């Protein structure tokens, strides 16, 4: 989906665009987050909440997070929601996209539900995904913003509704599981992201994997087509097949875990076997299918 070389080129493009908005940049906000959370506190605790909101507000306004509504109409509810999920944020903030399967689901869903309230209610089902994911991309860093440009250019992963502007929480978690798989099966890309984080932020301990993925699809194409999605390289058939097989495999082990037939630890062990030992996948699938009976 993304090569290390492509990521490095896209990062250079993004950095130029980001720094045009100094001092209201993603780079500046992430540096602030690292400084705060290297200590005992976090962005949404009582000691840092006001400063975090003061830094977040102008960036979200520049990034047009509030569209199609007025900024203040959305940001005031966002502040109220973030106050309510301070403890939930504290529970998820230590998990990266590389270990998304370990993120506490209840806490993440409470954050999803609360942030959905920042935009006016609608008669349509689902929530405006960017209303939730763009603030989370700054605060947590492990989800792309999924604006219309990114949704248009990113592969679909065989997930129904991916290009829609309104998502259910289940769709959101399905997409992040696929992105977790992309990273876990691309060591060269992860190494490049770690190298970039060390160079730009002085650490590889806390990386904004979601934002790094986002910028690869948000920045303009070298082919000159801009961020329209028309210049996306087609996915090779064998890659498509691999993604589809992985989706079926995840649905299988998710079901076994949900039914109490495997533990969370066994879920992770099966996931790691699938990612690291391609030759055993057919036998692994057969064994797991037998467990359904």
Secondary structure, DSSP 8 states (H G I E B T S, - for coil): ---HHHHHHHHHHHHHHHHTTTTS-HHHHHHHHHHHHTTT--TTSTTTHHHHHHHHHHHHHHTTTTTTS-HHHHHHHHHHHHHHTHHHHHHHTT--GGGGGGS-HHHHHHHHHHHGGGS---SSSSEEHHHHHHHHHHHT-SS----HHHHHHS--TT-TTTTSSEE-HHHHHHHHHHHHHHHHT-HHHHHHHHHHHHHHHS-SSS--HHHHHHHHHHS--TTS--SSSTT-----HHHHHHHHHHHHHHHHHHHHHHTTSS-HHHHHHHHHHHHH-GGGHHHHHHHHHHHT-
